[in-house]
Amino acid sequence: MILEQIKQGFIRELAEKAQREDGRGLLDYRTISVQKGFAPNAEGSALAQIGKSKVLSGIKFDVLAPFADRPTEGVVMVNAEFSPVAHPEFRAGPPGENSIELARVVDRGIRSAKVVNVDNMLVSEGKVQGIFIDLYILDHDGNLIDTAALAAMAALKDAKVPKFEDGKIVRGSNAGSLPLKDIVVSTSFEKIGKTIMVDATDAEEIASSGRLSLSTANDSLICSSQKSGSAGFSKDEYMQMVEWAMQKRKDLLAKI
Amino acid sequence: MVEKADLFKNGKRLDGRGPKDLRPLKITAGVLDRAQGSCLIEWGRNKVLAAVYGPHEVLPKHLADPTKAIINARYVMAPFSGQEEHGRSGPNRRSIEISKVAKHVFENAVLVDQFPKTMIDVHMEVLQSDGGTRVAGITAGAVALADAGIPLRDMPVGISCGKIGEHMVVDLDKYEDNLGDSDMPFVILPRTGEILLSQMDGMLSREDISQAFDMIFEGAQKVRNMQIEALKTSYERMATHAAEGGQNQ
């Protein structure tokens, strides 16, 4: 970690000249790859990689009590695990604020765009389908939000809905693919000095003063936004990032 | 039972407001005795109390930063604050996330490098909630910081914007938040126009987002004026008290 701290000055100097340590342009993603079906016991799974960052998403269906005000709606839950395998600063234990933030940002994108239609997911009286989306951070070299959102979306696309009989789930059964309304992708920007760049590495995130993550549901609609870190963004910067998010969307979409 | 169709009719919202109108707002600074700075904000039916302690010694000690003060922001809703059932006491996933983004706001606005190796607490307690509690809390937190005499670059102002059907509206209440199509809480610095907090759910086009900014910048100016008034009133009260030879409360 000391190394990244020392590198901050260097990364800031490069950013001022619109350059990056690994030679990328400010709006270039690293290599993106997705491997679906990584954990086949889960109803859906995908390992997503952006550069050296790796996030595994697993999807499990279950039978749950519905929310009181939505008795027939299914329940989708997103949880993130910052596993200690991923980074020297990650410790085992209850979820910290970064893990909660990541899970909730990914959740808001999927929920806002109504990616999964949760209407009429009643299994039997007082029981509905529950869909657990778990995000396991396995290797952290920056931009975990985009990597995790990609893993979640790919795992949803991989998911096979099990059969439900007599109010119970039939494990290992397959009633078909999970229908998805839109494909949501997240694009995160970091501000280093006055320079804004996409898909930051861990070292770039340490040098950054703030982040804006925007999720897009299609080429013209933003479905979630989250600003993090102390930096301020102007309206012009924000609107520019909205345009860029809509443009960069296709790079990610092609991999899901 | 309020339905979505009731939210916006003939250019008016459920409570009679136009799209750009704020709910009634009252800000009172210096409402607590022990805290270094405090503020009660009453915004619509929201009541949020903010208190500031510090700068003080950093606990736990290893978090101390030799270059600046650490902000400890805590947003939490009282279990009786909602219209629904008794909530759980203490922080939950939602409030931990909100506390995190609130911390980032104050890290930006407070001149943290003037207080190295210290911690500044900003507590935001939602006592009664009616939509927009995080922006009300941060608006109150800013006043409490100024009331504590902690130097700020500018007063952060929280304000929300959202979409009901085809209409963009500012300062959403609980019904609009629950039944509307989108909710975007913002915190900005009105003097520089910087956006310090932006969250969002729902689906918005670039035009919607651009319009949202215009609406929140306009609304934020009104809120900022009331923040400043609240501080002036509090200082006048102190000056009067001192002139009458009174002890500090």
Boltz contact constraints between the chains, C-beta under 6 A:
constraints:
  - contact:
      token1: [A, 97]
      token2: [B, 96]
      max_distance: 6.0
  - contact:
      token1: [A, 97]
      token2: [B, 100]
      max_distance: 6.0
  - contact:
      token1: [A, 100]
      token2: [B, 93]
      max_distance: 6.0
  - contact:
      token1: [A, 100]
      token2: [B, 96]
      max_distance: 6.0
  - contact:
      token1: [A, 100]
      token2: [B, 97]
      max_distance: 6.0
  - contact:
      token1: [A, 101]
      token2: [B, 97]
      max_distance: 6.0
  - contact:
      token1: [A, 101]
      token2: [B, 100]
      max_distance: 6.0
  - contact:
      token1: [A, 104]
      token2: [B, 97]
      max_distance: 6.0
  - contact:
      token1: [A, 108]
      token2: [B, 201]
      max_distance: 6.0
  - contact:
      token1: [A, 112]
      token2: [B, 201]
      max_distance: 6.0
  - contact:
      token1: [A, 112]
      token2: [B, 202]
      max_distance: 6.0
  - contact:
      token1: [A, 217]
      token2: [B, 203]
      max_distance: 6.0
  - contact:
      token1: [A, 220]
      token2: [B, 205]
      max_distance: 6.0
  - contact:
      token1: [A, 221]
      token2: [B, 203]
      max_distance: 6.0
  - contact:
      token1: [A, 221]
      token2: [B, 205]
      max_distance: 6.0
  - contact:
      token1: [A, 222]
      token2: [B, 204]
      max_distance: 6.0
  - contact:
      token1: [A, 223]
      token2: [B, 203]
      max_distance: 6.0
  - contact:
      token1: [A, 224]
      token2: [B, 200]
      max_distance: 6.0
  - contact:
      token1: [A, 224]
      token2: [B, 201]
      max_distance: 6.0
  - contact:
      token1: [A, 225]
      token2: [B, 198]
      max_distance: 6.0
  - contact:
      token1: [A, 225]
      token2: [B, 200]
      max_distance: 6.0
  - contact:
      token1: [A, 226]
      token2: [B, 199]
      max_distance: 6.0
  - contact:
      token1: [A, 227]
      token2: [B, 197]
      max_distance: 6.0
  - contact:
      token1: [A, 227]
      token2: [B, 198]
      max_distance: 6.0
  - contact:
      token1: [A, 229]
      token2: [B, 104]
      max_distance: 6.0
  - contact:
      token1: [A, 230]
      token2: [B, 104]
      max_distance: 6.0
  - contact:
      token1: [A, 230]
      token2: [B, 107]
      max_distance: 6.0
  - contact:
      token1: [A, 230]
      token2: [B, 108]
      max_distance: 6.0
  - contact:
      token1: [A, 232]
      token2: [B, 108]
      max_distance: 6.0
  - contact:
      token1: [A, 232]
      token2: [B, 194]
      max_distance: 6.0
  - contact:
      token1: [A, 232]
      token2: [B, 196]
      max_distance: 6.0
  - contact:
      token1: [A, 233]
      token2: [B, 195]
      max_distance: 6.0
  - contact:
      token1: [A, 234]
      token2: [B, 193]
      max_distance: 6.0
  - contact:
      token1: [A, 235]
      token2: [B, 213]
      max_distance: 6.0
  - contact:
      token1: [A, 238]
      token2: [B, 195]
      max_distance: 6.0
  - contact:
      token1: [A, 242]
      token2: [B, 206]
      max_distance: 6.0
